[in-house]
Amino acid sequence: MIATQQFGRIGHMSTKTIFGAAALGNVTQYDADKTLELLIQHGINHIDTAASYGDSEDRIKPWFSNGRRDRFFLATKTGERTYAAARDQIRMSLKRMGVDQIDLIQLHNLVDQAEWDIAMGPDGALQACIEAQQAGLVKHIGVTGHGLQVAKRHYESLERFDFESVLLPYSYIMMQNPQYAADFEKLLNRCRERNVAVQTIKAIVRRPWADGADRYTATWYEPLLEQEHIDAAVHWVFGRKGVFLNTVGDIAVLPRVFDAAERYVHAPSDLAMQQLLKHQTMAPLFVD
């Protein structure tokens, strides 16, 4: 089984691997059910989805209707920036999943300055999240993001509001960017000071899809596919104490990520990761 650790000051003992339900965005209910059963098999107890993940929230609903809701910490996201739109989207997410309460609502991909100003303003999405929390519709509030500026932006977000979780990219190749690495470490230190949960994404990115490439997975990037390569990428993330790894957005690749997580003993060496980068001709997903 996959190990658990405390999800920041929220206190939930979440599995170190969190199921990224973006993988359910474009699959049949039959395939979604089979995928969700894998969570039971591997002891996964934390699901992370978003209103914008295609059919993901709808696919979760029938599975929860069978009495499984209480087994999971449930997180979703709103990508809306204004108060009214976020308020409505949060309630729609509850309806789509057939639940009375969400454990964690997150402001989705909040990095752009103009969007940040709106969402964090007096008539912004954050206010809708706070009101939903006060109404008992959500328990906790977090923030997520992509790109090279996200760590810096999350730090600023934590200065503006006491978010209980953050989510951002973290991989060996991302951390070869000196500025991103410095921003990530600064953010991680602040999260440790405040006991904020840190979720990481894009662990098994090989490189961006080449123009005209045959996209043989559902991920929006080309992932690592061989088990030994996924092992190295996953185990490297696990080597950073306290962080969580959110899984891949393809149900066919997902079992390999779970398998790697279950077999973690120690992180690979820097030399091993350098060899992986070279042999897999890896390239960073984000360049600006």
Backbone bond lengths (Angstrom), bond angles and torsions (degrees), N, CA, C in turn:
res aa  C-N    CA-C-N  psi(-1)  N-CA   C-N-CA  omega(-1)  CA-C   N-CA-C  phi
1 M - - - 1.457 - - 1.530 110.32 -
2 I 1.306 115.93 156.78 1.455 121.35 -177.97 1.530 109.53 -84.48
3 A 1.305 116.15 136.24 1.468 121.75 -176.52 1.530 111.08 -65.03
4 T 1.320 115.12 157.48 1.464 121.37 177.40 1.528 109.68 -115.72
5 Q 1.322 114.91 161.27 1.456 120.90 173.28 1.527 107.89 -153.66
6 Q 1.309 116.08 162.06 1.461 120.69 -175.69 1.522 110.55 -69.56
7 F 1.340 115.42 131.11 1.458 121.63 -178.98 1.528 109.22 -84.84
8 G 1.329 113.94 77.95 1.451 119.79 -179.20 1.515 112.00 57.28
9 R 1.318 116.86 -153.23 1.463 120.41 -179.36 1.520 112.37 -76.73
10 I 1.330 116.98 -7.39 1.462 119.54 173.31 1.524 109.25 -59.63
11 G 1.333 115.50 -35.54 1.453 120.22 171.83 1.509 116.09 92.59
12 H 1.328 118.66 -11.71 1.459 120.45 179.91 1.523 109.86 -65.07
13 M 1.325 117.46 134.21 1.457 121.09 176.94 1.528 108.06 -84.25
14 S 1.307 115.23 87.45 1.464 121.78 -177.24 1.521 110.84 -88.01
15 T 1.322 115.80 147.38 1.452 119.18 172.69 1.526 109.14 -61.97
16 K 1.324 115.86 143.12 1.466 120.46 -177.98 1.521 111.74 -61.41
17 T 1.325 115.46 -22.92 1.457 120.82 172.70 1.518 107.85 -103.91
18 I 1.326 116.35 120.84 1.459 123.01 179.91 1.530 108.18 -102.38
19 F 1.320 116.99 135.14 1.458 119.66 -179.45 1.518 110.94 -74.06
20 G 1.321 116.17 114.46 1.456 121.91 175.41 1.518 109.74 -82.82
21 A 1.324 116.86 101.56 1.464 121.42 -171.69 1.520 113.79 -76.85
22 A 1.334 117.79 7.51 1.462 119.42 168.54 1.524 110.00 -58.42
23 A 1.321 116.53 -24.78 1.470 121.34 178.47 1.523 112.42 -62.33
24 L 1.332 117.88 -19.19 1.461 121.56 -178.97 1.526 112.13 -94.19
25 G 1.307 117.33 3.70 1.451 121.07 -171.62 1.507 115.81 -64.72
26 N 1.335 116.81 -27.23 1.464 119.55 -175.17 1.523 110.74 -141.44
27 V 1.340 116.04 47.68 1.463 120.60 178.52 1.526 109.61 -127.34
28 T 1.318 116.54 164.67 1.456 120.86 177.27 1.521 110.31 -73.22
29 Q 1.328 116.08 163.13 1.460 119.33 176.91 1.521 110.83 -62.77
30 Y 1.329 116.54 -36.00 1.473 120.79 178.57 1.529 110.28 -59.70
31 D 1.340 116.64 -48.98 1.464 119.79 -179.90 1.533 111.45 -68.06
32 A 1.332 116.61 -35.08 1.461 119.88 176.79 1.528 110.66 -62.70
33 D 1.330 116.48 -43.88 1.469 120.13 179.63 1.524 111.22 -61.51
34 K 1.320 116.65 -42.86 1.466 120.16 179.20 1.527 110.80 -64.32
35 T 1.309 115.88 -39.39 1.462 120.02 179.11 1.520 111.45 -66.74
36 L 1.316 116.28 -42.89 1.461 119.94 -179.75 1.523 111.77 -66.60
37 E 1.325 117.41 -29.50 1.469 119.81 175.74 1.520 111.06 -64.89
38 L 1.335 116.38 -27.82 1.467 119.33 176.61 1.522 111.29 -61.66
39 L 1.333 115.97 -31.32 1.459 118.86 179.62 1.525 110.38 -61.94
40 I 1.314 116.29 -42.21 1.466 120.69 177.63 1.523 110.29 -62.36
41 Q 1.325 116.21 -44.68 1.465 120.57 -177.40 1.523 112.56 -61.87
42 H 1.328 115.74 -34.97 1.469 119.61 -176.95 1.523 112.99 -99.85
43 G 1.315 117.51 2.04 1.455 120.95 176.88 1.515 114.49 77.24
44 I 1.335 118.48 16.64 1.458 121.50 179.38 1.524 109.40 -67.03
45 N 1.307 117.09 132.53 1.474 120.15 -176.36 1.526 113.55 -128.09
46 H 1.331 116.44 18.19 1.466 120.64 -176.17 1.526 108.01 -142.35
47 I 1.333 116.08 123.09 1.468 122.88 -179.50 1.519 109.02 -116.17
48 D 1.328 115.72 133.74 1.464 121.37 178.90 1.525 108.96 -123.53
49 T 1.317 117.73 116.76 1.451 122.00 179.35 1.523 109.17 -129.48
50 A 1.333 117.12 -167.49 1.466 121.92 178.90 1.516 108.99 -160.05
51 A 1.312 115.70 152.42 1.462 120.30 178.27 1.517 111.60 -59.59
52 S 1.319 116.92 -28.80 1.465 121.33 -176.33 1.522 114.05 -90.42
53 Y 1.328 117.94 4.09 1.468 120.62 -178.51 1.529 111.31 -85.98
54 G 1.292 117.38 57.42 1.457 120.39 175.66 1.516 112.54 53.80
55 D 1.340 115.77 -125.77 1.468 121.98 -177.82 1.527 112.83 -91.42
56 S 1.323 117.71 10.42 1.459 120.85 -171.94 1.526 113.00 -53.65
57 E 1.321 117.80 -52.90 1.468 119.92 -177.84 1.527 110.87 -61.77
58 D 1.330 117.29 -37.85 1.460 120.87 179.03 1.526 111.53 -66.83
59 R 1.317 116.59 -35.73 1.476 120.30 -179.38 1.529 111.16 -70.04
60 I 1.314 116.93 -29.66 1.466 120.93 -179.94 1.524 111.12 -73.11
61 K 1.315 117.73 -32.09 1.470 122.31 -172.38 1.528 114.02 -54.09
62 P 1.346 119.97 -54.12 1.466 117.95 -177.67 1.520 113.08 -64.96
63 W 1.317 116.25 -28.50 1.455 119.53 179.53 1.522 110.72 -70.91
64 F 1.322 116.60 -39.19 1.456 120.72 175.91 1.527 111.71 -68.34
65 S 1.326 117.60 -29.38 1.466 120.41 -177.37 1.514 112.19 -66.29
66 N 1.337 116.46 -12.92 1.471 120.80 178.95 1.526 112.33 -91.29
67 G 1.323 116.89 21.57 1.464 120.82 174.80 1.509 115.31 86.20
68 R 1.331 118.17 16.56 1.461 120.62 -176.29 1.527 113.80 -95.77
69 R 1.312 117.50 -7.39 1.460 120.19 -174.27 1.521 112.96 -53.48
70 D 1.314 117.99 -43.50 1.460 121.31 -173.54 1.528 113.12 -70.29
71 R 1.321 116.99 -8.51 1.459 119.83 -178.91 1.519 112.11 -84.03
72 F 1.329 116.60 -7.96 1.457 119.28 -170.31 1.519 113.73 -130.91
73 F 1.314 114.41 142.60 1.452 122.30 164.16 1.519 105.03 -79.76
74 L 1.329 117.07 124.16 1.459 121.77 -172.40 1.525 110.69 -114.14
75 A 1.324 115.17 121.90 1.463 120.94 178.42 1.522 109.63 -121.81
76 T 1.313 116.07 141.04 1.459 120.70 170.59 1.517 108.60 -137.23
77 K 1.332 116.38 -176.44 1.459 120.61 -173.95 1.519 110.18 -141.35
78 T 1.314 115.31 151.32 1.455 121.19 169.21 1.522 108.86 -117.26
79 G 1.316 114.81 129.32 1.453 119.92 177.34 1.519 112.42 -94.51
80 E 1.318 116.06 1.61 1.462 119.57 178.20 1.525 109.88 -72.85
81 R 1.323 115.75 154.19 1.459 120.08 -177.27 1.525 113.14 -111.44
82 T 1.316 118.01 -24.61 1.463 120.11 -179.00 1.522 110.37 -95.39
83 Y 1.319 114.84 158.40 1.459 121.38 -178.65 1.525 112.26 -56.47
84 A 1.319 117.69 -53.43 1.462 121.30 -173.34 1.524 111.61 -63.73
85 A 1.326 116.78 -44.00 1.465 120.02 -178.14 1.524 111.03 -67.05
86 A 1.340 117.42 -41.45 1.464 120.67 178.81 1.523 111.03 -67.17
87 R 1.329 116.57 -41.40 1.476 120.73 177.29 1.520 110.34 -55.25
88 D 1.320 116.81 -47.64 1.460 120.70 -178.29 1.525 111.71 -68.92
89 Q 1.324 116.62 -37.77 1.456 119.14 -178.39 1.525 111.72 -68.77
90 I 1.307 117.77 -38.05 1.468 120.50 177.48 1.522 110.41 -59.96
91 R 1.306 116.24 -45.18 1.475 119.97 179.39 1.518 111.80 -66.92
92 M 1.330 116.94 -34.70 1.456 119.93 176.32 1.524 111.47 -66.74
93 S 1.328 117.17 -37.00 1.467 120.51 177.21 1.523 110.95 -62.63
94 L 1.328 116.95 -42.32 1.468 120.28 176.38 1.529 110.46 -58.28
95 K 1.313 115.60 -44.64 1.468 120.62 -179.32 1.518 111.05 -66.10
96 R 1.312 116.88 -44.82 1.466 120.57 -178.11 1.524 111.73 -61.57
97 M 1.329 117.34 -35.95 1.462 120.35 -178.91 1.528 112.42 -91.98
98 G 1.324 117.23 -7.82 1.455 120.48 178.35 1.512 113.23 67.52
99 V 1.339 116.29 38.44 1.462 120.48 -178.36 1.526 109.75 -122.91
100 D 1.316 115.75 159.86 1.460 121.48 178.88 1.525 112.14 -92.49
101 Q 1.320 115.34 -20.00 1.460 119.03 -174.88 1.532 109.81 -153.40
102 I 1.332 115.08 144.55 1.460 122.66 175.40 1.529 107.32 -108.38
103 D 1.313 117.03 136.27 1.468 119.90 -179.21 1.528 112.30 -70.85
104 L 1.335 116.34 -35.72 1.465 119.79 -176.90 1.523 109.62 -144.60
105 I 1.320 116.80 122.42 1.462 121.69 170.90 1.524 107.15 -104.96
106 Q 1.325 116.48 135.63 1.461 120.86 -176.57 1.524 110.68 -125.29
107 L 1.328 116.23 139.16 1.450 120.79 170.62 1.521 107.43 -74.74
108 H 1.323 115.75 119.71 1.458 122.48 -166.53 1.522 111.95 -86.61
109 N 1.343 115.62 124.28 1.464 123.54 174.68 1.529 111.55 50.69
110 L 1.303 115.93 53.43 1.458 121.36 -177.93 1.531 109.29 -91.34
111 V 1.331 115.28 88.78 1.463 121.63 -176.98 1.524 111.62 -128.52
112 D 1.317 117.54 -47.20 1.463 121.71 -178.70 1.532 110.89 -54.81
113 Q 1.330 116.18 134.75 1.461 120.64 -174.88 1.523 112.64 -60.84
114 A 1.330 117.02 -46.10 1.461 119.79 -178.39 1.520 111.19 -63.97
115 E 1.318 116.57 -42.21 1.465 120.44 178.63 1.522 110.82 -66.85
116 W 1.323 116.19 -38.38 1.470 121.56 178.94 1.529 110.03 -61.73
117 D 1.312 115.89 -43.82 1.463 119.97 -179.97 1.529 111.29 -60.88
118 I 1.322 117.01 -40.19 1.460 120.58 179.86 1.533 110.43 -70.01
119 A 1.331 115.71 -51.23 1.470 120.05 -174.96 1.520 112.53 -62.68
120 M 1.326 117.25 -34.58 1.455 121.44 -177.06 1.527 112.37 -91.77
121 G 1.327 116.29 -0.81 1.453 120.80 -177.02 1.521 113.45 -83.15
122 P 1.327 117.56 -178.05 1.469 122.39 -174.84 1.523 114.26 -64.78
123 D 1.324 117.85 -25.35 1.460 121.20 178.24 1.517 110.00 -119.06
124 G 1.346 114.81 38.40 1.453 120.41 -174.36 1.519 114.31 -104.87
125 A 1.326 114.49 178.10 1.466 121.83 -176.92 1.526 112.44 -62.45
126 L 1.326 117.38 -32.90 1.465 119.21 178.91 1.517 110.69 -59.19
127 Q 1.311 117.39 -40.81 1.458 120.33 179.38 1.514 111.08 -61.34
128 A 1.331 117.39 -37.56 1.468 120.94 177.21 1.527 110.77 -64.85
129 C 1.332 116.67 -38.12 1.464 120.30 178.00 1.525 111.05 -65.98
130 I 1.328 116.27 -41.99 1.463 120.57 179.20 1.526 110.53 -62.97
131 E 1.324 116.69 -43.67 1.468 119.98 179.32 1.521 111.23 -65.97
132 A 1.340 117.29 -37.73 1.465 120.31 177.10 1.526 110.45 -64.60
133 Q 1.322 116.41 -35.42 1.461 120.71 176.27 1.519 110.42 -66.18
134 Q 1.304 116.77 -44.90 1.464 121.43 179.62 1.531 111.23 -63.55
135 A 1.330 116.50 -31.32 1.461 121.26 179.81 1.526 113.11 -84.04
136 G 1.338 116.88 -2.60 1.459 120.32 179.12 1.514 114.59 81.64
137 L 1.330 117.22 11.64 1.467 120.17 179.65 1.526 111.58 -82.07
138 V 1.326 116.32 -28.75 1.460 121.99 175.66 1.521 107.97 -134.65
139 K 1.313 115.86 152.51 1.457 119.91 -179.83 1.526 112.83 -95.04
140 H 1.328 116.75 -40.50 1.457 120.33 -171.16 1.529 109.66 -137.98
141 I 1.343 115.55 163.15 1.459 121.42 -175.31 1.533 109.84 -130.28
142 G 1.343 115.24 132.02 1.458 121.34 178.91 1.514 111.36 -134.69
143 V 1.338 115.75 -177.23 1.461 121.20 -179.01 1.527 108.74 -142.59
144 T 1.333 116.77 145.68 1.463 121.44 -178.46 1.518 110.35 -130.69
145 G 1.342 116.50 166.99 1.455 119.46 177.20 1.513 113.69 -175.80
146 H 1.339 114.97 164.59 1.461 124.23 177.90 1.530 109.22 -121.89
147 G 1.332 115.42 175.72 1.454 120.77 170.40 1.517 114.57 86.44
148 L 1.317 115.32 171.95 1.455 120.89 -175.63 1.521 113.82 -74.21
149 Q 1.331 117.46 -18.36 1.462 120.92 -177.80 1.531 112.90 -93.04
150 V 1.333 116.90 -2.98 1.466 119.31 -169.16 1.530 113.04 -65.57
151 A 1.325 118.05 -40.65 1.469 119.06 -178.13 1.523 110.66 -62.57
152 K 1.315 115.95 -42.99 1.463 120.56 177.16 1.524 110.91 -62.68
153 R 1.341 116.24 -42.11 1.460 119.99 -179.51 1.520 111.20 -67.33
154 H 1.321 118.12 -41.60 1.463 120.23 178.26 1.526 110.96 -60.41
155 Y 1.325 116.19 -37.92 1.475 119.25 177.84 1.527 109.82 -60.24
156 E 1.322 115.80 -43.27 1.463 120.19 178.13 1.527 111.07 -65.79
157 S 1.332 116.52 -37.48 1.463 120.07 178.63 1.516 111.21 -62.97
158 L 1.333 116.31 -39.71 1.461 120.24 178.67 1.526 111.96 -67.78
159 E 1.323 116.83 -26.02 1.449 120.06 175.53 1.527 111.74 -73.53
160 R 1.333 115.62 -28.09 1.460 120.48 -178.86 1.532 112.10 -87.12
161 F 1.343 117.27 -36.57 1.460 120.84 -176.13 1.519 108.97 -146.59
162 D 1.318 116.31 148.73 1.465 121.62 -175.22 1.530 110.71 -85.41
163 F 1.337 116.16 67.13 1.461 120.31 177.43 1.520 110.19 -61.30
164 E 1.333 115.78 149.46 1.468 120.42 -177.53 1.520 113.34 -99.11
165 S 1.336 116.87 -8.63 1.463 120.07 176.25 1.523 109.02 -154.05
166 V 1.323 115.05 153.37 1.456 122.21 171.40 1.523 107.97 -129.67
167 L 1.322 115.70 159.14 1.468 121.48 178.20 1.517 107.25 -142.69
168 L 1.348 116.40 132.17 1.462 120.88 -177.31 1.521 110.66 -163.56
169 P 1.342 117.58 164.20 1.467 120.04 179.89 1.526 112.33 -66.11
170 Y 1.333 114.12 144.93 1.461 120.14 175.95 1.516 107.91 -157.95
171 S 1.303 115.89 115.34 1.464 121.89 178.08 1.519 107.61 -155.69
172 Y 1.321 115.19 168.08 1.459 118.83 -179.14 1.522 110.87 -59.83
173 I 1.325 116.52 -44.36 1.464 118.77 -176.69 1.525 111.64 -69.70
174 M 1.334 117.78 -35.41 1.464 119.59 176.33 1.527 110.67 -61.96
175 M 1.312 115.89 -38.51 1.462 119.92 -175.72 1.529 112.85 -79.17
176 Q 1.326 117.39 1.72 1.471 120.06 171.91 1.530 110.58 -82.13
177 N 1.329 116.84 -10.08 1.458 121.38 174.09 1.526 107.45 -83.66
178 P 1.328 118.73 111.92 1.475 120.62 -172.86 1.523 113.67 -57.52
179 Q 1.336 117.70 -41.65 1.453 119.50 -177.77 1.519 111.25 -69.47
180 Y 1.354 116.51 -42.03 1.461 118.38 178.50 1.530 110.05 -64.18
181 A 1.318 116.42 -42.05 1.464 120.23 -179.98 1.531 110.79 -60.23
182 A 1.320 116.80 -42.58 1.465 120.19 179.59 1.524 110.86 -65.55
183 D 1.339 116.52 -42.36 1.466 119.97 178.97 1.525 111.12 -65.76
184 F 1.339 116.01 -38.72 1.471 119.90 179.39 1.525 110.39 -64.09
185 E 1.330 117.03 -45.52 1.458 120.15 -178.48 1.522 111.18 -63.98
186 K 1.314 116.99 -39.13 1.466 120.48 177.48 1.517 110.51 -62.24
187 L 1.341 116.17 -44.79 1.460 120.48 178.49 1.527 110.75 -63.72
188 L 1.332 116.43 -44.78 1.462 119.93 -178.31 1.526 111.17 -60.45
189 N 1.314 116.94 -40.15 1.466 120.24 178.28 1.525 111.03 -63.15
190 R 1.342 116.52 -42.17 1.457 119.28 178.44 1.529 110.77 -65.15
191 C 1.328 117.15 -39.83 1.469 120.44 178.91 1.525 110.83 -64.06
192 R 1.317 117.02 -37.27 1.459 119.87 177.83 1.522 110.90 -67.21
193 E 1.320 117.10 -39.02 1.463 121.19 178.31 1.530 111.18 -61.06
194 R 1.339 116.32 -37.69 1.456 121.09 -175.25 1.522 113.06 -102.23
195 N 1.339 116.48 1.49 1.463 122.19 -178.50 1.529 111.01 57.70
196 V 1.316 115.32 48.83 1.460 123.35 176.45 1.529 108.58 -93.80
197 A 1.326 117.84 131.83 1.459 121.46 178.97 1.525 110.29 -67.95
198 V 1.338 116.14 138.29 1.465 121.82 -179.54 1.524 109.04 -117.37
199 Q 1.323 115.29 112.49 1.467 121.68 176.96 1.525 108.69 -102.24
200 T 1.333 115.89 139.60 1.462 119.87 -179.08 1.517 110.28 -119.12
201 I 1.332 114.52 148.01 1.461 121.59 -178.50 1.525 109.86 -130.83
202 K 1.337 114.62 169.03 1.469 123.53 175.89 1.527 111.67 62.75
203 A 1.323 116.29 40.44 1.466 120.13 -177.53 1.525 112.46 -70.92
204 I 1.338 117.17 -32.85 1.470 118.32 -172.10 1.526 112.18 -111.65
205 V 1.317 116.53 27.78 1.467 120.24 174.14 1.528 109.64 -63.91
206 R 1.322 115.25 130.00 1.460 120.08 171.11 1.528 109.70 -89.71
207 R 1.330 115.46 -49.63 1.462 121.42 179.32 1.524 108.35 -175.54
208 P 1.330 118.66 166.82 1.463 119.80 173.14 1.522 110.20 -64.99
209 W 1.318 116.49 151.96 1.465 119.48 175.17 1.520 109.59 -61.08
210 A 1.327 116.19 136.13 1.463 120.36 173.71 1.523 109.26 -72.11
211 D 1.309 116.13 151.33 1.463 120.49 177.47 1.525 110.40 -56.64
212 G 1.330 115.93 127.67 1.458 120.89 178.31 1.514 115.00 78.30
213 A 1.347 117.55 6.07 1.467 120.49 -178.28 1.521 111.42 -68.86
214 D 1.317 116.18 150.42 1.460 122.27 173.60 1.522 107.51 -75.49
215 R 1.316 115.98 107.53 1.472 120.07 -175.59 1.524 109.12 -81.23
216 Y 1.314 115.44 93.44 1.459 122.22 -171.82 1.526 112.79 -87.23
217 T 1.325 118.43 2.84 1.464 121.17 172.93 1.527 108.55 -130.91
218 A 1.323 115.70 167.40 1.467 120.73 179.74 1.523 112.75 -82.13
219 T 1.304 117.63 -5.98 1.456 121.15 -179.76 1.530 110.63 -72.96
220 W 1.328 117.13 151.55 1.469 120.25 179.55 1.522 112.34 -86.39
221 Y 1.317 115.40 9.81 1.450 123.49 173.40 1.527 107.19 -136.98
222 E 1.318 117.05 163.25 1.463 120.22 175.49 1.525 108.50 -81.41
223 P 1.337 117.96 118.34 1.467 119.20 -176.81 1.528 112.39 -91.91
224 L 1.310 115.90 163.67 1.454 120.35 164.91 1.527 107.63 -66.91
225 L 1.330 116.93 145.43 1.464 119.99 -175.88 1.520 113.76 -122.80
226 E 1.313 117.94 -34.11 1.461 119.99 -177.91 1.525 110.12 -72.22
227 Q 1.327 115.67 141.47 1.457 119.45 -175.55 1.518 112.46 -58.22
228 E 1.320 118.12 -41.00 1.464 119.74 -178.08 1.527 111.87 -65.29
229 H 1.337 116.03 -31.98 1.465 119.46 179.50 1.526 110.74 -76.05
230 I 1.329 115.93 -39.45 1.464 120.02 175.53 1.521 109.85 -64.62
231 D 1.330 116.70 -40.32 1.463 120.30 176.64 1.524 110.87 -53.62
232 A 1.331 116.05 -49.29 1.460 120.25 -176.67 1.522 110.94 -62.43
233 A 1.335 116.85 -44.21 1.464 120.34 -177.80 1.524 111.62 -66.31
234 V 1.323 116.42 -44.29 1.460 121.06 -179.83 1.525 110.77 -67.27
235 H 1.314 116.52 -45.17 1.460 120.06 -177.24 1.530 111.36 -66.99
236 W 1.324 116.64 -30.32 1.468 118.92 176.40 1.527 110.06 -64.07
237 V 1.322 117.49 -43.92 1.466 120.56 177.62 1.526 110.19 -63.57
238 F 1.310 116.81 -44.38 1.462 120.64 -179.87 1.522 112.42 -61.42
239 G 1.321 115.82 -21.74 1.464 119.16 178.99 1.516 113.39 -69.77
240 R 1.338 116.73 -14.31 1.470 120.25 177.09 1.526 108.20 -91.59
241 K 1.305 116.24 112.14 1.458 121.99 -175.16 1.525 111.66 -59.36
242 G 1.323 115.21 132.62 1.449 121.47 170.27 1.512 116.81 91.73
243 V 1.342 118.34 -15.94 1.455 118.69 -178.53 1.531 110.40 -86.30
244 F 1.325 115.18 159.38 1.461 122.13 175.99 1.521 109.58 -110.53
245 L 1.322 115.53 151.77 1.447 121.68 178.36 1.522 109.20 -113.11
246 N 1.323 116.15 117.62 1.460 120.63 175.83 1.526 108.93 -89.14
247 T 1.325 115.83 137.94 1.459 120.32 -167.36 1.523 113.62 -78.41
248 V 1.323 114.00 177.96 1.457 124.76 -172.61 1.533 112.09 -78.26
249 G 1.338 116.09 153.33 1.459 120.58 -176.79 1.502 115.08 -90.02
250 D 1.315 118.24 35.73 1.460 122.01 177.23 1.522 108.43 -141.50
251 I 1.325 116.79 122.94 1.469 119.39 -174.44 1.525 112.78 -67.85
252 A 1.331 117.83 -21.52 1.462 120.02 179.17 1.528 111.39 -77.08
253 V 1.323 116.84 -30.24 1.467 121.14 179.84 1.528 111.15 -86.67
254 L 1.319 116.40 -25.70 1.461 122.47 -174.55 1.531 114.75 -50.47
255 P 1.351 120.00 -46.24 1.470 118.52 -178.61 1.522 113.48 -58.16
256 R 1.310 117.65 -31.32 1.470 121.02 179.45 1.527 111.10 -69.44
257 V 1.328 115.84 -33.26 1.466 119.91 176.83 1.527 109.74 -68.88
258 F 1.327 116.84 -44.66 1.466 120.40 176.67 1.518 111.01 -59.96
259 D 1.333 116.05 -42.16 1.461 120.71 -179.31 1.526 110.40 -61.97
260 A 1.322 115.69 -44.13 1.462 119.77 178.86 1.527 110.91 -62.35
261 A 1.329 116.51 -42.67 1.462 120.81 -178.35 1.523 111.45 -63.23
262 E 1.314 116.80 -37.52 1.473 120.37 -178.74 1.522 111.88 -69.08
263 R 1.318 117.37 -26.96 1.469 120.55 -174.00 1.525 112.86 -100.08
264 Y 1.320 117.15 12.58 1.464 119.12 -178.36 1.532 111.53 -64.56
265 V 1.318 115.11 131.74 1.464 122.37 174.04 1.529 109.68 -124.04
266 H 1.326 115.85 -49.91 1.463 120.30 177.94 1.519 108.69 -154.66
267 A 1.316 115.62 163.04 1.460 121.06 -179.30 1.531 110.25 -76.16
268 P 1.325 117.41 147.19 1.464 119.84 175.57 1.514 111.23 -68.14
269 S 1.315 115.77 159.73 1.458 120.86 -179.94 1.522 110.83 -73.01
270 D 1.322 115.42 163.38 1.457 120.47 176.45 1.529 110.38 -61.20
271 L 1.313 116.83 -37.87 1.465 120.58 178.16 1.520 111.17 -62.22
272 A 1.322 116.68 -43.10 1.467 120.24 179.26 1.519 110.85 -62.65
273 M 1.318 117.11 -39.76 1.463 119.99 179.39 1.525 111.14 -70.56
274 Q 1.318 117.64 -36.48 1.460 120.26 176.03 1.528 110.86 -62.79
275 Q 1.322 116.24 -39.44 1.464 120.40 177.77 1.520 111.26 -66.26
276 L 1.329 116.13 -37.85 1.466 119.88 177.48 1.524 110.15 -63.11
277 L 1.322 117.38 -46.08 1.463 121.05 178.36 1.524 111.21 -56.67
278 K 1.322 115.70 -42.83 1.467 120.20 -177.27 1.523 111.82 -70.93
279 H 1.319 116.66 -48.81 1.466 120.43 -174.34 1.517 112.72 -71.41
280 Q 1.321 117.36 -28.11 1.465 121.14 178.88 1.535 112.24 -96.74
281 T 1.316 115.70 6.25 1.484 121.48 -177.87 1.522 110.31 42.56
282 M 1.315 115.13 53.45 1.465 121.52 -177.12 1.526 110.56 -74.97
283 A 1.346 114.84 151.09 1.451 121.49 179.05 1.522 108.24 -142.76
284 P 1.335 118.46 147.60 1.475 119.95 -178.28 1.518 111.93 -65.74
285 L 1.318 115.06 143.85 1.460 120.79 -179.98 1.517 111.11 -75.04
286 F 1.330 116.07 -35.58 1.455 121.14 -177.80 1.521 110.14 -112.01
287 V 1.325 115.41 133.65 1.466 119.54 -179.68 1.521 111.94 -123.87
288 D 1.334 116.90 -3.00 1.471 119.95 175.34 1.506 109.90 -153.12
